[in-house]
């Protein structure tokens, strides 16, 4: 901020009465006039420097005022006295007429309405099909980045509120009927007029995920809070994860963007945590010892091939004592071999190879009952080291960071568990059961393995975010209204304090730790019973457009300053934010001024406000709302009929 501004710590002291000569008074007057002149010139220079982009700062405990620009013609909705966080669905697609010095961003072609930059099917054809490498992340080069706003399909509606959204989604939001035909006999999804209905079925549980989970619950304890985080590999429309939520189990569901059109997109429309991903040549973007339970229900992953590298990766992300659940081929092949159109010998050999890999990982097979088989990872590697003296395949990994998982190659070696002193000790430390786990000191912090973070810092962070969320809710009242927001993204989650403060609300939070963060804290977040992923925000996220209802960006742009273009990060945020979704930025005031100029060009309603501690803090907040707009009806109709 330009101008003559005293430092925040500056104070004035009263002048003592003294006897001065006329000459000294004259000198003082001259000095005062000189300082006044310099301050005026500085102020005018600052005013000229920031003309056309200076924000209006609001110091208030009330809802944010929405101050319309007198030179702006708003055709998307009637402007009210407050920044409007509510949904309307009445906007048209006309562009807002903005100030000349604000760069505007046009609408992309409607063909990009489901564009996923790093999983683009055309670009993927340039890469090897072996091991599904072509379905991994392959992001566009800088010169290939879109500089336009990805449109929502015509007649897009805000999703049904949770928990209704678990069972229903609007056809207009994901206009694909392929799965209703392809999976008709498996109860994945049904088309009913303008809506899709999700009966909760799956390939191996056509009678519903609830009954299937009950069957699992008869074999391992799903009720005592010891199992909180789960990962579903090849998730379909994520019904397994959707029905685990009622049991307080939070599942990271993932599947590639493949011939099962829009399966992950359906999951996200349902309000279920999901992300695009595939087991191929890179580690999954999660830390070691993250999940209490891993699941594959006919996920078609070749667990027995490539020296067992995919089971080795599951072992890395499973907690000590965690479970791996497998249903579908080859389990119960004696009953299903004809329906699977494979020979009995082939299926028997596959199961034998899977069992061999599991034994080499020191897993114990707990049970195989009907369609379900369950293995358990050991709580430490003491006995494993003894048992592997004569068979060291796979070998233990040498020096490596087991939590490094952003474009990190898979290895055919066993990730070492932390050392223990006796065979009953849980490697890395025992976790509290849910819900105590959320606020208990995570073992990684308790053991001092997270650089610079102590138990005291952890507890202070939780208190800070309770206060900050309370402040947010005074400015955006709909944060406190059940059903307004469901899918939430925290772009720089640190210790997961923001998600923790929201734990009693009917939302889920994707906690992102940037790959460029100084300290890798994603393992701490998982030890709290939360979920998240790694991400480089100079690249697109592995998700569909319109994934999130609310995005929180704390110091993201300070972190990425001089790393990549601010507008590219903001265009990505615009892509993954739903129409009428909300954003809160926290950052230095000078950075927020630049952000606001770009969000104005994105046709967002936005307002900079003071920090919760008052106006003297350089860190400010920018609240934004993405204006509702869609592809025009004529273009959409032409696209669907061509």
C-alpha positions, 0 to 999 in steps of 0.5 A, spaced: 500 500 500 503 506 497 502 512 501 505 515 508 504 510 512 507 509 519 509 502 522 504 498 526 508 499 532 510 506 531 507 511 537 507 518 538 510 521 545 508 528 547 512 534 546 516 537 552 514 545 553 521 548 551 523 555 549 525 556 542 528 562 538 524 564 532 529 561 527 528 554 530 521 555 530 522 557 522 526 551 521 521 546 524 515 549 520 520 548 514 521 541 516 514 540 517 512 543 510 517 538 507 515 532 510 507 534 509 509 535 501 513 528 501 507 524 504 502 528 499 507 526 493 508 519 496 500 518 497 499 521 490 504 516 487 501 510 490 494 512 488 496 513 481 500 506 481 494 502 484 488 506 480 483 501 477 485 495 482 485 498 489 481 494 493 475 496 498 477 494 505 472 492 510 472 492 517 466 489 520 463 483 524 457 483 519 456 480 512 460 482 507 457 488 503 457 487 495 459 494 492 457 494 485 462 498 480 458 504 477 461 502 470 459 495 470 453 492 467 451 485 471 447 481 467 447 475 471 443 476 477 441 482 481 446 485 486 444 486 493 447 489 499 451 483 501 456 479 498 451 473 496 453 466 497 446 463 496 444 459 490 439 462 484 440 458 478 437 464 474 443 467 471 445 467 463 451 466 460 452 474 458 459 476 459 460 482 464 463 488 462 469 490 466 473 496 467 478 496 461 485 495 465 482 488 468 483 482 463 477 478 462 477 471 461 472 468 455 468 462 456 472 455 453 468 451 448 463 447 451 467 441 449 471 442 455 465 442 460 468 436 463 476 437 461 481 434 466 488 437 463 492 432 466 488 426 464 486 428 457 484 422 453 488 425 447 494 427 450 494 420 453 495 417 447 502 419 446 504 415 452 505 407 453 499 403 454 503 398 458 501 398 465 496 403 464 502 408 464 497 412 459 492 413 464 497 417 469 498 424 470 500 427 463 499 435 464 499 440 458 506 444 457 505 451 459 504 453 452 498 449 452 494 451 458 487 454 457 486 461 458 479 461 458 473 459 463 471 452 463 463 452 462 458 448 466 453 444 461 447 448 460 441 447 465 446 445 470 443 445 477 447 445 484 447 438 487 442 435 492 444 437 499 447 431 503 445 426 505 440 426 499 445 427 494 448 420 496 442 417 492 441 422 487 444 427 482 441 431 476 442 428 469 444 435 467 450 436 471 453 429 468 449 428 462 452 421 461 447 414 460 453 409 459 453 406 465 446 406 466 446 401 460 453 398 461 452 396 469 444 395 469 444 388 472 449 391 478 445 396 480 450 402 480 446 407 477 439 408 474 436 414 470 429 417 472 427 422 468 432 428 469 435 425 475 440 419 476 439 414 482 444 410 485 441 404 489 448 403 492 450 396 488 456 394 485 459 389 481 460 384 487 455 387 491 449 388 486 444 387 492 447 394 495 453 396 499 450 396 505 449 389 506 456 388 503 459 392 508 455 388 513 458 382 511 465 385 512 463 387 519 462 380 521 469 379 519 473 385 522 471 390 527 468 396 523 464 399 529 470 401 535 473 406 532 479 403 530 478 403 523 477 410 520 481 411 514 480 407 508 482 407 500 478 404 495 482 402 489 478 402 482 472 405 486 466 405 480 461 410 483 464 410 490 458 406 493 462 403 498 465 409 500 458 413 500 455 407 505 461 407 510 460 414 511 454 413 516 459 408 520 464 414 521 469 411 516 472 416 511 474 413 504 479 416 499 476 413 492 479 413 486 479 410 479 482 412 472 478 416 467 477 410 462 471 407 459 467 407 465 465 414 463 464 419 468 465 414 474 469 419 479 465 425 477 458 421 479 462 420 486 463 427 486 456 429 484 454 424 490 458 428 495 463 423 496 470 423 497 474 421 490 479 423 485 482 421 479 488 416 479 491 409 477 496 404 480 501 404 474 508 406 475 508 412 480 506 411 487 499 413 489 499 421 492 499 419 499 504 418 505 506 411 508 501 408 513 495 413 511 490 408 511 486 403 516 483 399 510 484 398 503 479 395 498 478 392 491 472 389 489 473 387 482 478 393 481 481 389 475 488 391 478 493 385 476 496 384 483 500 378 482 504 381 476 510 386 475 513 382 481 507 384 486 509 392 485 502 394 486 501 390 493 507 393 495 504 400 494 498 398 498 503 395 503 506 402 503 500 406 504 497 401 509 498 402 517 501 397 521 495 392 523 491 395 517 487 390 512 486 389 505 480 386 502 479 383 496 473 381 492 472 379 485 476 375 481 480 370 483 476 370 490 471 364 490 473 362 483 470 355 484 463 358 483 464 364 478 469 362 473 464 361 468 461 367 469 468 371 469 469 367 462 476 364 465 479 357 466 479 354 473 486 353 472 488 360 470 484 363 476 487 358 481 494 360 479 492 367 480 490 366 487 496 362 488 500 368 486 497 373 490 497 369 496 505 368 495 506 376 494 502 377 501 506 372 505 512 375 502 510 382 505 509 378 511 501 379 511 497 374 515 491 372 511 485 372 516 479 369 513 476 368 506 468 367 506 464 367 501 466 373 496 470 376 501 478 375 503 481 379 508 489 380 509 492 384 515 499 387 515 503 386 521 504 391 526 511 391 526 517 388 522 521 384 527 518 377 526 518 379 518 525 380 518 527 373 522 522 370 517 525 373 511 532 371 512 532 365 507 527 369 502 528 376 501 524 377 495 522 383 495 528 386 499 527 392 504 528 398 501 534 402 502 535 409 504 528 412 501 523 417 504 516 413 505 512 419 505 515 422 498 509 420 493 509 426 488 511 423 481 515 418 485 516 411 481 514 405 484 519 400 487 519 393 488 522 393 495 518 393 502 517 399 505 521 399 512 516 400 518 519 404 524 523 401 529 520 398 535 523 395 541 519 388 542 514 384 538 507 387 541 509 394 539 506 398 534 511 401 529 510 408 529 506 409 535 499 407 537 493 411 534 487 413 538 480 410 536 476 415 532 473 420 534 479 421 540 484 420 534 482 427 531 485 431 537 490 427 540 497 428 539 499 424 532 504 419 533 509 423 528 509 429 532 509 425 539 515 422 536 518 428 533 519 426 526 516 432 523 521 437 523 519 443 527 512 441 529 511 440 537 505 438 541 504 445 543 504 448 536 499 442 534 494 444 539 495 452 538 494 450 531 487 447 532 485 453 537 487 458 531 482 455 526 476 454 531 477 462 532 478 463 524 472 459 522 468 462 527 470 469 524 469 466 517 462 464 519 460 471 521 462 474 514 459 468 510 453 465 514 452 460 509 458 456 512 454 455 518 448 452 514 447 445 513 447 443 506 449 449 503 456 446 502 459 439 501 465 438 498 471 442 500 478 443 498 483 446 503 489 448 498 494 448 503 492 444 509 498 444 514 496 440 520 488 439 518 486 445 523 481 448 518 478 441 516 478 439 524 474 445 525 469 443 520 468 436 523 461 437 526 458 440 519 456 435 514 462 436 509 468 433 507 475 436 506 480 434 501 486 436 505 492 438 500 499 439 502 503 442 496 509 438 493 513 445 495 511 445 502 517 446 507 514 441 511 511 434 509 505 434 514 500 429 510 502 424 514 499 428 520 493 429 517 492 422 516 493 420 523 488 425 525 483 421 521 482 426 516 484 425 508 488 428 503 493 428 497 499 431 495 499 437 489 503 442 485 498 448 484 502 449 478 499 443 475 491 442 474 488 437 480 486 430 478 479 431 478 473 434 474 470 441 473 465 443 478 468 438 484 468 443 490 463 447 493 468 451 497 475 452 496 480 455 502 487 458 500 491 459 505 498 463 503 497 459 497 500 464 492 505 466 497 508 459 496 507 459 489 510 466 488 515 466 482 514 459 481 508 459 476 503 464 473 498 467 478 492 467 473 493 459 471 492 457 479 486 461 479 483 459 472 484 452 475 480 454 481 475 456 477 475 450 473 474 445 479 469 450 483 462 449 482 457 455 479 456 459 486 461 456 489 465 460 494 472 461 496 476 464 501 483 467 500 488 468 506 494 472 504 499 478 504 494 484 502 499 486 496 498 479 493 490 479 495 490 486 491 493 482 485 488 476 486 482 480 486 484 483 479 484 477 476 478 474 479 474 480 477 476 478 470 473 471 472 467 474 473 467 473 480 463 477 486 469 478 491 471 483 497 477 484 501 476 484 508 481 485 514 484 479 518 480 477 524 485 480 529 484 487 526 486 492 520 493 492 523 495 485 520 498 485 513 495 478 512 487 480 509 482 475 507 479 475 500 472 472 500 469 470 493 463 467 489 463 464 482 457 467 479 452 462 476 453 461 468 453 455 463 454 454 456 448 457 452 442 452 450 443 453 443 451 450 443 449 445 448 443 442 444 448 442 437 453 439 441 449 433 444 445 432 437 451 432 432 
